[in-house]
């Protein structure tokens, strides 16, 4: 590896536990109503970007299973 890449990897190894601790604390300290509102917004966005299909997905599932045989 190059010196730049080694430096980059070393920096992430040092920062990773700190960032993980920050993320965990943020998740623990977020009030449930706020978390539920955020989750609801994410679901609304996902449905808006890719509306739900009218089919059950059974035909697609059978097609995938047939490939696995």
N, C-alpha and C positions, 0 to 999 in steps of 0.2 A: 504494500500500500504506500501511497505517497505520504509525505509529511503532512500535507493539508488534510488528507482524509483521516490520518491518525489523530490529528488535533481535533477535528470535527467529532469523531467517535468518542474521544476522551471527554470532550465538553458535554456531549449528550449523556455519557455514563455518569457524570457528576450531577448534571441537572435533572436527570430522570427521577430519582427518588424525591427530590425537592418538589418537582412539578406534580408528581403523583400524590404527595402529601397535601399539597394545595388543593388539588382536585377533590380528594377525599373529604377534606374539611369543608369545602364549598358545598359538596353534596349533602353532608351531614347537617350543615347549618341552614340549608334552604327550607323554608316553611312548606309544609305539605300543600296548602292551597296554591302557592306560587309554582311549585313543581307540577301540580296537576294542570294549571293553566298553560304552562310551557309545553307539557306533553300534548295537551289538547290542540294547541297551535301547530305543533309538529305534525300531528295526524291530519288536521285540516289541510295543511300545506301538501302533504303527500297525496291525499285524495284529490286535491285540486290539480296537482301536476300529473297524476295518473289515475283517472276515474276508475272506480270499481267496475269489474266486468259483469255482464249480465249472466254469463254462464257460471256453472259451479266449478269449472276447471277439471272436471272428470275426464273429458276427452284428452286434454293436455297431459294429465297425470298418466293415463293409459299409454299415450305415445311415449312418454319418458320410460315407463316400465317396460315397454316392448323393446326399447333400445338396450336395456340392462340385461335382457335375457340372452 
